Amino acid sequence: MRPVLITGSGTLGRAFERICVERGLAPKLTSRSELDITEPDSIERAFDTHQPWLVINAAGYVRVDDAEHDHERCHRENALGPEALATACARHQIPLVTFSSDLVFDGAKDAPYDEHDEPAPLGVYGKTKHEAERRVLDRDPSALVIRTSAFFGPWDGYNFVTITLRELAAGRELRAANDTVVSPTYVPDLVHATLDLAIDGEHGIWHLANTGATTWSELARAAAELAGHRVDRIVPVASSELDWRAPRPRYSALGSRRGSVMPSLADALHRYHAITRERP
């Protein structure tokens, strides 16, 4: 079986690997040393070696705040790398999926952003993601670009929901922004929906996030209540009081004109809780 080639072995890449196996697909997860998306020769070698039928780009620079003083690396990994992949995928006629962010928007809108809204990123990270969208679709109009937001999931220890529950379980307070509205995205739902769209031959920009906009403090409270933790240890604060160096939109909830393919946030939180409460 020809594999699904997955670039990047972080949280999203590993989730794709896991769910591809569950769905009877053959994943090939690659680290940077195996496939550097910023190096065309590395891409060609990986394509020649693995002969993929689909490429999922889960690689890239993810540290939003660090990007403000690491512009060159962020630009190389988030804009130039996806462009190089798109160029190769177009030449080999291999479908490509790559990921963008709600941070391509400035937050001036008071309703969920859809695929037709004009991006206006505030920070370096969002600017590189917006540039990647343009570069990828210019090189390969058949590529699928997924905008998503605020990952949480059961398989890593570094997402906001998992950190919240760990802090509360340890008896500590958690400070969370009460003036920034996002669309949290449950990673298993994102992966399943992305694979469905790719298999169906969808292309262009799609928004994928669980339905239901919330502030970070409201998200923390909802997760804590499900887990049976005291919610009085959650301290709602203004985002200006947090250690955020990069500017963020005050409102970046995502909606879609193209289709409703993601479950609700409430449903996702219940499934997250059902999985994580079984662990010792």
WOPE-V57420 format. One record per residue. N is the residue number from 1. RES is the residue in one small letter. PHI is phi as a letter, one per 20 degrees, with the letter a starting at -180 (* if undefined). OMEGA is omega in whole degrees, 0 to 359 (NA if undefined). D_FIRST is the distance of its C-alpha to the first C-alpha in Angstrom with 1 decimal. Layout:
# WOPE-V57420
N_RES_PHI_OMEGA_D_FIRST / N_RES_PHI_OMEGA_D_FIRST
This chain:
# WOPE-V57420
1_m_*_175_0.0 / 2_r_f_188_3.8 / 3_p_e_162_6.2 / 4_v_e_181_9.5 / 5_l_e_184_12.0 / 6_i_d_177_15.1 / 7_t_e_178_18.4 / 8_g_n_184_21.2 / 9_s_d_175_21.2 / 10_g_e_184_24.2 / 11_t_g_184_24.7 / 12_l_f_179_22.5 / 13_g_f_180_19.6 / 14_r_f_177_19.6 / 15_a_f_176_20.0 / 16_f_f_179_16.9 / 17_e_g_182_15.0 / 18_r_f_186_16.7 / 19_i_f_173_16.3 / 20_c_g_178_12.6 / 21_v_f_179_12.4 / 22_e_g_184_15.0 / 23_r_e_178_13.4 / 24_g_m_175_10.1 / 25_l_e_182_8.2 / 26_a_d_181_6.7 / 27_p_e_169_9.8 / 28_k_c_180_11.2 / 29_l_e_183_14.9 / 30_t_d_172_17.2 / 31_s_e_179_21.0 / 32_r_f_181_23.6 / 33_s_f_179_23.9 / 34_e_e_182_20.2 / 35_l_b_176_20.3 / 36_d_e_187_23.7 / 37_i_f_178_23.5 / 38_t_e_182_27.1 / 39_e_d_181_26.4 / 40_p_g_180_24.9 / 41_d_f_178_24.3 / 42_s_f_177_22.3 / 43_i_f_181_20.1 / 44_e_f_179_19.6 / 45_r_f_180_18.8 / 46_a_f_178_16.1 / 47_f_f_180_14.6 / 48_d_f_183_15.0 / 49_t_f_190_13.5 / 50_h_d_179_10.3 / 51_q_l_184_9.8 / 52_p_f_172_9.2 / 53_w_e_179_9.3 / 54_l_b_176_11.9 / 55_v_d_175_14.4 / 56_i_d_180_16.6 / 57_n_e_176_19.8 / 58_a_d_178_21.4 / 59_a_e_175_23.5 / 60_g_q_179_27.1 / 61_y_e_188_30.7 / 62_v_d_185_31.5 / 63_r_e_188_35.1 / 64_v_g_183_37.1 / 65_d_f_179_40.5 / 66_d_f_182_39.9 / 67_a_g_182_38.7 / 68_e_f_177_42.3 / 69_h_c_179_43.3 / 70_d_c_189_40.0 / 71_h_f_186_39.6 / 72_e_f_180_38.3 / 73_r_f_180_35.3 / 74_c_g_180_34.5 / 75_h_f_181_34.6 / 76_r_f_186_32.5 / 77_e_e_185_29.7 / 78_n_e_182_29.9 / 79_a_d_183_30.9 / 80_l_f_179_30.2 / 81_g_f_176_26.8 / 82_p_g_177_25.3 / 83_e_f_179_27.0 / 84_a_f_177_25.4 / 85_l_f_180_21.9 / 86_a_f_178_22.8 / 87_t_f_181_24.2 / 88_a_f_180_21.1 / 89_c_f_177_18.8 / 90_a_f_181_21.4 / 91_r_f_182_21.5 / 92_h_e_181_17.8 / 93_q_l_177_17.6 / 94_i_d_178_15.1 / 95_p_f_181_16.2 / 96_l_c_169_18.0 / 97_v_d_175_19.4 / 98_t_c_191_22.4 / 99_f_c_174_25.2 / 100_s_c_194_28.9 / 101_s_b_171_31.8 / 102_d_f_182_34.8 / 103_l_f_170_36.9 / 104_v_f_181_36.8 / 105_f_d_185_39.7 / 106_d_e_177_43.3 / 107_g_n_182_44.1 / 108_a_f_182_47.0 / 109_k_e_180_45.7 / 110_d_d_176_46.6 / 111_a_c_183_43.8 / 112_p_g_177_40.0 / 113_y_f_174_38.6 / 114_d_d_188_36.3 / 115_e_f_182_34.1 / 116_h_e_179_37.3 / 117_d_f_184_39.4 / 118_e_e_177_40.3 / 119_p_f_175_39.1 / 120_a_b_187_41.9 / 121_p_f_182_40.6 / 122_l_e_187_43.2 / 123_g_d_182_41.7 / 124_v_g_181_39.8 / 125_y_g_180_36.5 / 126_g_f_179_36.7 / 127_k_f_179_37.8 / 128_t_f_178_34.8 / 129_k_f_177_32.4 / 130_h_f_178_34.3 / 131_e_f_178_34.2 / 132_a_f_178_30.5 / 133_e_g_181_30.2 / 134_r_f_183_32.3 / 135_r_f_182_30.7 / 136_v_f_184_27.1 / 137_l_f_172_28.0 / 138_d_f_180_30.3 / 139_r_f_185_27.6 / 140_d_b_182_24.8 / 141_p_f_179_26.4 / 142_s_e_180_23.0 / 143_a_f_177_22.2 / 144_l_d_181_22.5 / 145_v_d_183_25.1 / 146_i_d_169_25.7 / 147_r_e_181_29.2 / 148_t_b_192_29.6 / 149_s_b_162_32.2 / 150_a_l_181_33.4 / 151_f_g_160_30.4 / 152_f_b_182_31.0 / 153_g_a_187_28.7 / 154_p_e_192_28.7 / 155_w_d_175_26.6 / 156_d_c_185_28.8 / 157_g_d_190_32.5 / 158_y_d_178_33.5 / 159_n_e_189_33.4 / 160_f_g_183_36.7 / 161_v_f_181_36.5 / 162_t_f_178_35.6 / 163_i_f_179_38.3 / 164_t_g_183_40.8 / 165_l_f_178_40.4 / 166_r_f_179_40.6 / 167_e_f_180_43.7 / 168_l_f_178_45.4 / 169_a_f_179_44.6 / 170_a_e_178_46.3 / 171_g_n_182_49.4 / 172_r_e_174_49.1 / 173_e_f_175_49.6 / 174_l_c_176_46.9 / 175_r_e_183_47.9 / 176_a_b_184_45.9 / 177_a_f_178_46.5 / 178_n_d_182_48.1 / 179_d_c_180_48.4 / 180_t_c_185_44.7 / 181_v_d_182_42.7 / 182_v_c_173_38.9 / 183_s_d_180_36.0 / 184_p_g_187_34.2 / 185_t_c_179_30.5 / 186_y_f_190_28.7 / 187_v_g_178_25.5 / 188_p_g_177_23.4 / 189_d_f_179_24.7 / 190_l_g_183_24.0 / 191_v_f_179_20.3 / 192_h_f_181_19.8 / 193_a_f_179_21.8 / 194_t_f_179_20.1 / 195_l_f_177_16.6 / 196_d_g_181_18.4 / 197_l_f_181_20.1 / 198_a_f_180_17.2 / 199_i_f_179_15.3 / 200_d_f_178_18.7 / 201_g_m_178_19.0 / 202_e_f_181_22.0 / 203_h_b_183_23.6 / 204_g_m_184_26.8 / 205_i_e_173_28.4 / 206_w_c_172_27.9 / 207_h_e_178_29.9 / 208_l_c_174_28.2 / 209_a_b_177_30.6 / 210_n_f_184_31.9 / 211_t_f_180_34.9 / 212_g_p_179_38.2 / 213_a_e_182_40.0 / 214_t_b_169_41.7 / 215_t_e_179_43.5 / 216_w_f_180_42.3 / 217_s_f_176_45.2 / 218_e_f_177_44.6 / 219_l_f_179_40.9 / 220_a_g_181_42.2 / 221_r_f_180_44.8 / 222_a_f_179_42.3 / 223_a_f_181_40.0 / 224_a_f_180_43.1 / 225_e_f_178_44.5 / 226_l_f_183_41.4 / 227_a_e_179_41.4 / 228_g_m_179_45.1 / 229_h_e_176_46.2 / 230_r_f_182_49.5 / 231_v_e_180_49.1 / 232_d_f_175_52.4 / 233_r_e_176_50.7 / 234_i_e_184_48.7 / 235_v_d_177_50.9 / 236_p_f_180_50.3 / 237_v_c_173_51.2 / 238_a_f_180_51.2 / 239_s_f_179_48.3 / 240_s_f_179_50.9 / 241_e_e_181_51.6 / 242_l_e_183_48.2 / 243_d_e_178_46.9 / 244_w_d_179_45.0 / 245_r_e_182_45.5 / 246_a_e_174_43.4 / 247_p_f_180_44.8 / 248_r_c_176_42.9 / 249_p_f_179_43.4 / 250_r_f_179_45.6 / 251_y_b_180_43.4 / 252_s_b_177_39.7 / 253_a_f_183_38.4 / 254_l_d_170_35.6 / 255_g_c_181_35.5 / 256_s_b_170_33.6 / 257_r_e_189_34.7 / 258_r_e_179_31.2 / 259_g_r_177_30.5 / 260_s_d_187_31.0 / 261_v_c_182_27.7 / 262_m_d_176_28.6 / 263_p_f_180_30.7 / 264_s_f_177_34.1 / 265_l_f_180_34.9 / 266_a_g_179_37.0 / 267_d_f_180_34.2 / 268_a_f_179_31.9 / 269_l_f_177_34.7 / 270_h_f_180_35.1 / 271_r_f_174_31.5 / 272_y_g_181_31.6 / 273_h_f_181_34.8 / 274_a_f_180_33.5 / 275_i_f_188_30.7 / 276_t_f_182_32.9 / 277_r_f_178_35.9 / 278_e_f_181_34.2 / 279_r_e_177_34.0 / 280_p_f_NA_36.8
